[in-house]
């Protein structure tokens, strides 16, 4: 039976290859953080770096936080190409894939711009607001009740009072009126005569 012999150089190379393969197989894979780093654009050659204390900043469709919607975000420390600035300089236009025209706007106090001068970029047209529902005029007319004009009560004067007038008839009748005293005296006289007659007839 033949004895197999290994050449010392071949054996050494074989051991080295096994050691190197084992080393690379045991190392853990490198995990990259989600941070956008892009080479500056060719047209301006400038870029911005997000330097805010917040974890991320908003990227908007235009240079206003009240008019234009958010189209994405940038993590703190991200470096992206700068395309221009707003007329007032408060906003910076950047390259942002996926946004309209692949461009977005970030608030300038939250980023640091590389040395240089950015060109002024006019803001995009404001987005059209969503259509608001209109009210059916026929339906609205059913609930629109106009107040009816009521006539005020008219004043009716009371009927005129008939004032009774008394005429003095004392001058027309020359006879003197009979007084109450005379009537009493006449009644007393008549009563006395009747009394006397009754006494006389009883006898």
CNS distance restraints for C-alpha pairs under 8 A (distance, minus, plus):
assign (resid   6 and name CA) (resid  10 and name CA) 6.96 0.50 0.50
assign (resid   6 and name CA) (resid  11 and name CA) 6.37 0.50 0.50
assign (resid   7 and name CA) (resid  11 and name CA) 6.20 0.50 0.50
assign (resid   8 and name CA) (resid  12 and name CA) 6.14 0.50 0.50
assign (resid   9 and name CA) (resid  13 and name CA) 6.25 0.50 0.50
assign (resid  10 and name CA) (resid  14 and name CA) 6.12 0.50 0.50
assign (resid  11 and name CA) (resid  15 and name CA) 6.28 0.50 0.50
assign (resid  12 and name CA) (resid  16 and name CA) 6.26 0.50 0.50
assign (resid  13 and name CA) (resid  17 and name CA) 6.19 0.50 0.50
assign (resid  14 and name CA) (resid  18 and name CA) 6.35 0.50 0.50
assign (resid  15 and name CA) (resid  19 and name CA) 6.24 0.50 0.50
assign (resid  16 and name CA) (resid  20 and name CA) 6.20 0.50 0.50
assign (resid  17 and name CA) (resid  21 and name CA) 6.15 0.50 0.50
assign (resid  18 and name CA) (resid  22 and name CA) 6.15 0.50 0.50
assign (resid  19 and name CA) (resid  23 and name CA) 6.22 0.50 0.50
assign (resid  20 and name CA) (resid  24 and name CA) 6.36 0.50 0.50
assign (resid  21 and name CA) (resid  25 and name CA) 6.08 0.50 0.50
assign (resid  22 and name CA) (resid  26 and name CA) 6.22 0.50 0.50
assign (resid  23 and name CA) (resid  27 and name CA) 6.59 0.50 0.50
assign (resid  35 and name CA) (resid  74 and name CA) 7.98 0.50 0.50
assign (resid  35 and name CA) (resid  75 and name CA) 6.24 0.50 0.50
assign (resid  35 and name CA) (resid  77 and name CA) 7.41 0.50 0.50
assign (resid  35 and name CA) (resid  78 and name CA) 5.69 0.50 0.50
assign (resid  36 and name CA) (resid  74 and name CA) 7.48 0.50 0.50
assign (resid  36 and name CA) (resid  75 and name CA) 7.53 0.50 0.50
assign (resid  36 and name CA) (resid  78 and name CA) 5.16 0.50 0.50
assign (resid  36 and name CA) (resid  79 and name CA) 6.37 0.50 0.50
assign (resid  36 and name CA) (resid  80 and name CA) 7.11 0.50 0.50
assign (resid  37 and name CA) (resid  78 and name CA) 5.77 0.50 0.50
assign (resid  37 and name CA) (resid  79 and name CA) 4.86 0.50 0.50
assign (resid  37 and name CA) (resid  80 and name CA) 6.07 0.50 0.50
assign (resid  38 and name CA) (resid  79 and name CA) 6.20 0.50 0.50
assign (resid  38 and name CA) (resid  80 and name CA) 5.23 0.50 0.50
assign (resid  38 and name CA) (resid  81 and name CA) 6.75 0.50 0.50
assign (resid  39 and name CA) (resid  80 and name CA) 7.18 0.50 0.50
assign (resid  39 and name CA) (resid  81 and name CA) 6.87 0.50 0.50
assign (resid  40 and name CA) (resid  44 and name CA) 7.80 0.50 0.50
assign (resid  40 and name CA) (resid  45 and name CA) 5.39 0.50 0.50
assign (resid  40 and name CA) (resid  46 and name CA) 5.78 0.50 0.50
assign (resid  40 and name CA) (resid  47 and name CA) 5.55 0.50 0.50
assign (resid  40 and name CA) (resid  80 and name CA) 6.66 0.50 0.50
assign (resid  40 and name CA) (resid  81 and name CA) 4.53 0.50 0.50
assign (resid  40 and name CA) (resid  82 and name CA) 7.40 0.50 0.50
assign (resid  41 and name CA) (resid  45 and name CA) 5.31 0.50 0.50
assign (resid  41 and name CA) (resid  46 and name CA) 6.89 0.50 0.50
assign (resid  41 and name CA) (resid  47 and name CA) 7.68 0.50 0.50
assign (resid  41 and name CA) (resid  81 and name CA) 5.32 0.50 0.50
assign (resid  41 and name CA) (resid  82 and name CA) 7.29 0.50 0.50
assign (resid  41 and name CA) (resid  83 and name CA) 7.72 0.50 0.50
assign (resid  43 and name CA) (resid  83 and name CA) 7.93 0.50 0.50
assign (resid  44 and name CA) (resid  82 and name CA) 7.14 0.50 0.50
assign (resid  44 and name CA) (resid  83 and name CA) 6.26 0.50 0.50
assign (resid  44 and name CA) (resid 118 and name CA) 7.42 0.50 0.50
assign (resid  45 and name CA) (resid  81 and name CA) 7.54 0.50 0.50
assign (resid  45 and name CA) (resid  82 and name CA) 7.85 0.50 0.50
assign (resid  46 and name CA) (resid  81 and name CA) 6.00 0.50 0.50
assign (resid  46 and name CA) (resid  82 and name CA) 5.43 0.50 0.50
assign (resid  46 and name CA) (resid  83 and name CA) 7.51 0.50 0.50
assign (resid  46 and name CA) (resid 113 and name CA) 7.42 0.50 0.50
assign (resid  46 and name CA) (resid 114 and name CA) 5.79 0.50 0.50
assign (resid  46 and name CA) (resid 115 and name CA) 7.48 0.50 0.50
assign (resid  46 and name CA) (resid 116 and name CA) 7.08 0.50 0.50
assign (resid  46 and name CA) (resid 118 and name CA) 7.82 0.50 0.50
assign (resid  47 and name CA) (resid  79 and name CA) 6.61 0.50 0.50
assign (resid  47 and name CA) (resid  80 and name CA) 5.45 0.50 0.50
assign (resid  47 and name CA) (resid  81 and name CA) 4.07 0.50 0.50
assign (resid  47 and name CA) (resid  82 and name CA) 4.47 0.50 0.50
assign (resid  47 and name CA) (resid  83 and name CA) 7.99 0.50 0.50
assign (resid  47 and name CA) (resid  94 and name CA) 7.98 0.50 0.50
assign (resid  47 and name CA) (resid 113 and name CA) 6.06 0.50 0.50
assign (resid  47 and name CA) (resid 114 and name CA) 5.65 0.50 0.50
assign (resid  48 and name CA) (resid  79 and name CA) 5.60 0.50 0.50
assign (resid  48 and name CA) (resid  80 and name CA) 5.62 0.50 0.50
assign (resid  48 and name CA) (resid  81 and name CA) 6.29 0.50 0.50
assign (resid  48 and name CA) (resid  82 and name CA) 5.93 0.50 0.50
assign (resid  48 and name CA) (resid  94 and name CA) 7.96 0.50 0.50
assign (resid  48 and name CA) (resid 111 and name CA) 6.14 0.50 0.50
assign (resid  48 and name CA) (resid 112 and name CA) 5.40 0.50 0.50
assign (resid  48 and name CA) (resid 113 and name CA) 4.45 0.50 0.50
assign (resid  48 and name CA) (resid 114 and name CA) 6.10 0.50 0.50
assign (resid  49 and name CA) (resid  76 and name CA) 7.98 0.50 0.50
assign (resid  49 and name CA) (resid  77 and name CA) 5.93 0.50 0.50
assign (resid  49 and name CA) (resid  78 and name CA) 5.63 0.50 0.50
assign (resid  49 and name CA) (resid  79 and name CA) 4.57 0.50 0.50
assign (resid  49 and name CA) (resid  80 and name CA) 6.85 0.50 0.50
assign (resid  49 and name CA) (resid 111 and name CA) 5.39 0.50 0.50
assign (resid  49 and name CA) (resid 112 and name CA) 5.10 0.50 0.50
assign (resid  49 and name CA) (resid 113 and name CA) 6.57 0.50 0.50
assign (resid  50 and name CA) (resid  57 and name CA) 7.87 0.50 0.50
assign (resid  50 and name CA) (resid  74 and name CA) 7.52 0.50 0.50
assign (resid  50 and name CA) (resid  75 and name CA) 7.19 0.50 0.50
assign (resid  50 and name CA) (resid  76 and name CA) 5.04 0.50 0.50
assign (resid  50 and name CA) (resid  77 and name CA) 4.91 0.50 0.50
assign (resid  50 and name CA) (resid  78 and name CA) 5.49 0.50 0.50
assign (resid  50 and name CA) (resid  79 and name CA) 6.76 0.50 0.50
assign (resid  50 and name CA) (resid 110 and name CA) 6.25 0.50 0.50
assign (resid  50 and name CA) (resid 111 and name CA) 4.39 0.50 0.50
assign (resid  50 and name CA) (resid 112 and name CA) 6.40 0.50 0.50
assign (resid  51 and name CA) (resid  76 and name CA) 5.99 0.50 0.50
assign (resid  51 and name CA) (resid  77 and name CA) 6.07 0.50 0.50
assign (resid  51 and name CA) (resid 110 and name CA) 5.93 0.50 0.50
assign (resid  51 and name CA) (resid 111 and name CA) 5.23 0.50 0.50
assign (resid  51 and name CA) (resid 112 and name CA) 6.50 0.50 0.50
assign (resid  52 and name CA) (resid  56 and name CA) 7.62 0.50 0.50
assign (resid  52 and name CA) (resid  57 and name CA) 7.72 0.50 0.50
assign (resid  52 and name CA) (resid  76 and name CA) 6.31 0.50 0.50
assign (resid  52 and name CA) (resid 110 and name CA) 5.11 0.50 0.50
assign (resid  52 and name CA) (resid 111 and name CA) 6.84 0.50 0.50
assign (resid  53 and name CA) (resid  76 and name CA) 7.49 0.50 0.50
assign (resid  54 and name CA) (resid  76 and name CA) 7.01 0.50 0.50
assign (resid  55 and name CA) (resid  75 and name CA) 6.01 0.50 0.50
assign (resid  55 and name CA) (resid  76 and name CA) 5.56 0.50 0.50
assign (resid  56 and name CA) (resid  73 and name CA) 6.39 0.50 0.50
assign (resid  56 and name CA) (resid  74 and name CA) 5.36 0.50 0.50
assign (resid  56 and name CA) (resid  75 and name CA) 4.22 0.50 0.50
assign (resid  56 and name CA) (resid  76 and name CA) 5.20 0.50 0.50
assign (resid  57 and name CA) (resid  73 and name CA) 5.48 0.50 0.50
assign (resid  57 and name CA) (resid  74 and name CA) 5.37 0.50 0.50
assign (resid  57 and name CA) (resid  75 and name CA) 6.57 0.50 0.50
assign (resid  57 and name CA) (resid  76 and name CA) 7.33 0.50 0.50
assign (resid  57 and name CA) (resid 106 and name CA) 7.73 0.50 0.50
assign (resid  57 and name CA) (resid 110 and name CA) 7.66 0.50 0.50
assign (resid  58 and name CA) (resid  70 and name CA) 6.40 0.50 0.50
assign (resid  58 and name CA) (resid  71 and name CA) 7.75 0.50 0.50
assign (resid  58 and name CA) (resid  72 and name CA) 6.05 0.50 0.50
assign (resid  58 and name CA) (resid  73 and name CA) 4.46 0.50 0.50
assign (resid  58 and name CA) (resid  74 and name CA) 6.50 0.50 0.50
assign (resid  58 and name CA) (resid 106 and name CA) 6.77 0.50 0.50
assign (resid  59 and name CA) (resid  70 and name CA) 5.74 0.50 0.50
assign (resid  59 and name CA) (resid  71 and name CA) 5.74 0.50 0.50
assign (resid  59 and name CA) (resid  72 and name CA) 5.02 0.50 0.50
assign (resid  59 and name CA) (resid  73 and name CA) 5.18 0.50 0.50
assign (resid  59 and name CA) (resid  74 and name CA) 6.99 0.50 0.50
assign (resid  59 and name CA) (resid 104 and name CA) 5.78 0.50 0.50
assign (resid  59 and name CA) (resid 105 and name CA) 5.51 0.50 0.50
assign (resid  59 and name CA) (resid 106 and name CA) 5.28 0.50 0.50
assign (resid  60 and name CA) (resid  64 and name CA) 7.63 0.50 0.50
assign (resid  60 and name CA) (resid  65 and name CA) 7.39 0.50 0.50
assign (resid  60 and name CA) (resid  68 and name CA) 6.19 0.50 0.50
assign (resid  60 and name CA) (resid  69 and name CA) 5.66 0.50 0.50
assign (resid  60 and name CA) (resid  70 and name CA) 4.27 0.50 0.50
assign (resid  60 and name CA) (resid  71 and name CA) 5.26 0.50 0.50
assign (resid  60 and name CA) (resid  72 and name CA) 6.96 0.50 0.50
assign (resid  60 and name CA) (resid 104 and name CA) 5.60 0.50 0.50
assign (resid  60 and name CA) (resid 105 and name CA) 5.12 0.50 0.50
assign (resid  60 and name CA) (resid 106 and name CA) 6.54 0.50 0.50
assign (resid  61 and name CA) (resid  68 and name CA) 5.49 0.50 0.50
assign (resid  61 and name CA) (resid  69 and name CA) 5.91 0.50 0.50
assign (resid  61 and name CA) (resid  70 and name CA) 6.29 0.50 0.50
assign (resid  61 and name CA) (resid  71 and name CA) 6.03 0.50 0.50
assign (resid  61 and name CA) (resid  99 and name CA) 7.28 0.50 0.50
assign (resid  61 and name CA) (resid 100 and name CA) 7.30 0.50 0.50
assign (resid  61 and name CA) (resid 103 and name CA) 7.64 0.50 0.50
assign (resid  61 and name CA) (resid 104 and name CA) 5.27 0.50 0.50
assign (resid  61 and name CA) (resid 105 and name CA) 6.12 0.50 0.50
assign (resid  61 and name CA) (resid 124 and name CA) 7.82 0.50 0.50
assign (resid  62 and name CA) (resid  67 and name CA) 7.85 0.50 0.50
assign (resid  62 and name CA) (resid  68 and name CA) 5.30 0.50 0.50
assign (resid  62 and name CA) (resid  69 and name CA) 7.74 0.50 0.50
assign (resid  62 and name CA) (resid 104 and name CA) 6.73 0.50 0.50
assign (resid  62 and name CA) (resid 105 and name CA) 5.61 0.50 0.50
assign (resid  62 and name CA) (resid 123 and name CA) 5.95 0.50 0.50
assign (resid  62 and name CA) (resid 124 and name CA) 6.13 0.50 0.50
assign (resid  62 and name CA) (resid 126 and name CA) 7.82 0.50 0.50
assign (resid  63 and name CA) (resid  68 and name CA) 7.21 0.50 0.50
assign (resid  63 and name CA) (resid  86 and name CA) 6.77 0.50 0.50
assign (resid  63 and name CA) (resid  90 and name CA) 7.85 0.50 0.50
assign (resid  63 and name CA) (resid  91 and name CA) 5.56 0.50 0.50
assign (resid  63 and name CA) (resid  92 and name CA) 7.76 0.50 0.50
assign (resid  63 and name CA) (resid 105 and name CA) 5.83 0.50 0.50
assign (resid  63 and name CA) (resid 106 and name CA) 7.39 0.50 0.50
assign (resid  63 and name CA) (resid 107 and name CA) 7.68 0.50 0.50
assign (resid  63 and name CA) (resid 123 and name CA) 6.44 0.50 0.50
assign (resid  64 and name CA) (resid  68 and name CA) 5.78 0.50 0.50
assign (resid  65 and name CA) (resid  69 and name CA) 7.40 0.50 0.50
assign (resid  67 and name CA) (resid 126 and name CA) 6.88 0.50 0.50
assign (resid  67 and name CA) (resid 127 and name CA) 7.78 0.50 0.50
assign (resid  68 and name CA) (resid 126 and name CA) 6.73 0.50 0.50
assign (resid  68 and name CA) (resid 127 and name CA) 6.89 0.50 0.50
assign (resid  71 and name CA) (resid  99 and name CA) 6.04 0.50 0.50
assign (resid  71 and name CA) (resid 104 and name CA) 7.41 0.50 0.50
assign (resid  72 and name CA) (resid  99 and name CA) 7.79 0.50 0.50
assign (resid  74 and name CA) (resid  78 and name CA) 6.43 0.50 0.50
assign (resid  80 and name CA) (resid  94 and name CA) 6.77 0.50 0.50
assign (resid  80 and name CA) (resid  95 and name CA) 6.70 0.50 0.50
assign (resid  81 and name CA) (resid  94 and name CA) 5.70 0.50 0.50
assign (resid  81 and name CA) (resid  95 and name CA) 5.68 0.50 0.50
assign (resid  82 and name CA) (resid  92 and name CA) 7.00 0.50 0.50
assign (resid  82 and name CA) (resid  93 and name CA) 5.99 0.50 0.50
assign (resid  82 and name CA) (resid  94 and name CA) 4.41 0.50 0.50
assign (resid  82 and name CA) (resid  95 and name CA) 6.50 0.50 0.50
assign (resid  82 and name CA) (resid 113 and name CA) 7.81 0.50 0.50
assign (resid  82 and name CA) (resid 118 and name CA) 7.82 0.50 0.50
assign (resid  83 and name CA) (resid  92 and name CA) 7.53 0.50 0.50
assign (resid  83 and name CA) (resid  93 and name CA) 5.30 0.50 0.50
assign (resid  83 and name CA) (resid  94 and name CA) 5.19 0.50 0.50
assign (resid  83 and name CA) (resid  95 and name CA) 6.74 0.50 0.50
assign (resid  83 and name CA) (resid 118 and name CA) 7.06 0.50 0.50
assign (resid  83 and name CA) (resid 119 and name CA) 7.57 0.50 0.50
assign (resid  84 and name CA) (resid  92 and name CA) 5.89 0.50 0.50
assign (resid  84 and name CA) (resid  93 and name CA) 5.05 0.50 0.50
assign (resid  84 and name CA) (resid  94 and name CA) 7.19 0.50 0.50
assign (resid  84 and name CA) (resid 118 and name CA) 4.86 0.50 0.50
assign (resid  84 and name CA) (resid 119 and name CA) 4.88 0.50 0.50
assign (resid  84 and name CA) (resid 120 and name CA) 5.61 0.50 0.50
assign (resid  84 and name CA) (resid 121 and name CA) 5.62 0.50 0.50
assign (resid  85 and name CA) (resid  89 and name CA) 5.63 0.50 0.50
assign (resid  85 and name CA) (resid  90 and name CA) 7.56 0.50 0.50
assign (resid  85 and name CA) (resid  91 and name CA) 5.75 0.50 0.50
assign (resid  85 and name CA) (resid  92 and name CA) 4.34 0.50 0.50
assign (resid  85 and name CA) (resid  93 and name CA) 5.59 0.50 0.50
assign (resid  85 and name CA) (resid 118 and name CA) 6.08 0.50 0.50
assign (resid  85 and name CA) (resid 119 and name CA) 6.24 0.50 0.50
assign (resid  85 and name CA) (resid 120 and name CA) 5.04 0.50 0.50
assign (resid  85 and name CA) (resid 121 and name CA) 5.66 0.50 0.50
assign (resid  86 and name CA) (resid  90 and name CA) 6.42 0.50 0.50
assign (resid  86 and name CA) (resid  91 and name CA) 5.37 0.50 0.50
assign (resid  86 and name CA) (resid  92 and name CA) 6.34 0.50 0.50
assign (resid  86 and name CA) (resid  93 and name CA) 7.53 0.50 0.50
assign (resid  86 and name CA) (resid 120 and name CA) 5.70 0.50 0.50
assign (resid  86 and name CA) (resid 121 and name CA) 5.60 0.50 0.50
assign (resid  86 and name CA) (resid 122 and name CA) 6.47 0.50 0.50
assign (resid  86 and name CA) (resid 123 and name CA) 6.86 0.50 0.50
assign (resid  87 and name CA) (resid 120 and name CA) 5.72 0.50 0.50
assign (resid  87 and name CA) (resid 121 and name CA) 6.94 0.50 0.50
assign (resid  87 and name CA) (resid 122 and name CA) 7.04 0.50 0.50
assign (resid  89 and name CA) (resid 108 and name CA) 7.49 0.50 0.50
assign (resid  90 and name CA) (resid 107 and name CA) 6.26 0.50 0.50
assign (resid  90 and name CA) (resid 108 and name CA) 5.39 0.50 0.50
assign (resid  90 and name CA) (resid 109 and name CA) 7.51 0.50 0.50
assign (resid  91 and name CA) (resid 105 and name CA) 6.28 0.50 0.50
assign (resid  91 and name CA) (resid 106 and name CA) 5.65 0.50 0.50
assign (resid  91 and name CA) (resid 107 and name CA) 4.68 0.50 0.50
assign (resid  91 and name CA) (resid 108 and name CA) 4.92 0.50 0.50
assign (resid  92 and name CA) (resid 105 and name CA) 5.48 0.50 0.50
assign (resid  92 and name CA) (resid 106 and name CA) 5.43 0.50 0.50
assign (resid  92 and name CA) (resid 107 and name CA) 6.44 0.50 0.50
assign (resid  92 and name CA) (resid 108 and name CA) 5.80 0.50 0.50
assign (resid  93 and name CA) (resid 103 and name CA) 6.70 0.50 0.50
assign (resid  93 and name CA) (resid 104 and name CA) 5.63 0.50 0.50
assign (resid  93 and name CA) (resid 105 and name CA) 4.43 0.50 0.50
assign (resid  93 and name CA) (resid 106 and name CA) 6.57 0.50 0.50
assign (resid  93 and name CA) (resid 121 and name CA) 7.75 0.50 0.50
assign (resid  94 and name CA) (resid 103 and name CA) 5.63 0.50 0.50
assign (resid  94 and name CA) (resid 104 and name CA) 5.40 0.50 0.50
assign (resid  94 and name CA) (resid 105 and name CA) 5.99 0.50 0.50
assign (resid  94 and name CA) (resid 106 and name CA) 7.43 0.50 0.50
assign (resid  95 and name CA) (resid 102 and name CA) 5.98 0.50 0.50
assign (resid  95 and name CA) (resid 103 and name CA) 4.60 0.50 0.50
assign (resid  95 and name CA) (resid 104 and name CA) 6.32 0.50 0.50
assign (resid  96 and name CA) (resid 102 and name CA) 5.04 0.50 0.50
assign (resid  96 and name CA) (resid 103 and name CA) 4.78 0.50 0.50
assign (resid  96 and name CA) (resid 104 and name CA) 5.61 0.50 0.50
assign (resid  97 and name CA) (resid 102 and name CA) 4.51 0.50 0.50
assign (resid  97 and name CA) (resid 103 and name CA) 6.82 0.50 0.50
assign (resid  98 and name CA) (resid 102 and name CA) 5.61 0.50 0.50
assign (resid  99 and name CA) (resid 103 and name CA) 5.77 0.50 0.50
assign (resid  99 and name CA) (resid 104 and name CA) 6.42 0.50 0.50
assign (resid 100 and name CA) (resid 104 and name CA) 7.71 0.50 0.50
assign (resid 106 and name CA) (resid 110 and name CA) 7.71 0.50 0.50
assign (resid 106 and name CA) (resid 111 and name CA) 7.79 0.50 0.50
assign (resid 107 and name CA) (resid 111 and name CA) 7.19 0.50 0.50
assign (resid 108 and name CA) (resid 112 and name CA) 7.40 0.50 0.50
assign (resid 135 and name CA) (resid 139 and name CA) 7.60 0.50 0.50
assign (resid 135 and name CA) (resid 140 and name CA) 6.92 0.50 0.50
assign (resid 136 and name CA) (resid 140 and name CA) 6.17 0.50 0.50
assign (resid 137 and name CA) (resid 141 and name CA) 5.96 0.50 0.50
assign (resid 138 and name CA) (resid 142 and name CA) 6.79 0.50 0.50
assign (resid 139 and name CA) (resid 143 and name CA) 7.24 0.50 0.50
assign (resid 140 and name CA) (resid 144 and name CA) 6.33 0.50 0.50
assign (resid 141 and name CA) (resid 145 and name CA) 7.77 0.50 0.50
assign (resid 169 and name CA) (resid 173 and name CA) 6.40 0.50 0.50
assign (resid 170 and name CA) (resid 174 and name CA) 7.13 0.50 0.50
assign (resid 178 and name CA) (resid 182 and name CA) 6.92 0.50 0.50
assign (resid 178 and name CA) (resid 183 and name CA) 7.50 0.50 0.50
assign (resid 179 and name CA) (resid 183 and name CA) 6.76 0.50 0.50
assign (resid 180 and name CA) (resid 184 and name CA) 6.38 0.50 0.50
assign (resid 181 and name CA) (resid 185 and name CA) 6.25 0.50 0.50
assign (resid 182 and name CA) (resid 186 and name CA) 6.14 0.50 0.50
assign (resid 183 and name CA) (resid 187 and name CA) 6.23 0.50 0.50
assign (resid 184 and name CA) (resid 188 and name CA) 6.21 0.50 0.50
assign (resid 185 and name CA) (resid 189 and name CA) 6.18 0.50 0.50
assign (resid 186 and name CA) (resid 190 and name CA) 6.18 0.50 0.50
assign (resid 187 and name CA) (resid 191 and name CA) 6.05 0.50 0.50
assign (resid 188 and name CA) (resid 192 and name CA) 6.13 0.50 0.50
assign (resid 189 and name CA) (resid 193 and name CA) 6.24 0.50 0.50
assign (resid 190 and name CA) (resid 194 and name CA) 6.19 0.50 0.50
assign (resid 191 and name CA) (resid 195 and name CA) 6.13 0.50 0.50
assign (resid 192 and name CA) (resid 196 and name CA) 6.20 0.50 0.50
assign (resid 193 and name CA) (resid 197 and name CA) 6.15 0.50 0.50
assign (resid 194 and name CA) (resid 198 and name CA) 6.23 0.50 0.50
assign (resid 195 and name CA) (resid 199 and name CA) 6.44 0.50 0.50
assign (resid 196 and name CA) (resid 200 and name CA) 6.20 0.50 0.50
assign (resid 197 and name CA) (resid 201 and name CA) 6.14 0.50 0.50
assign (resid 198 and name CA) (resid 202 and name CA) 6.34 0.50 0.50
assign (resid 199 and name CA) (resid 203 and name CA) 6.83 0.50 0.50
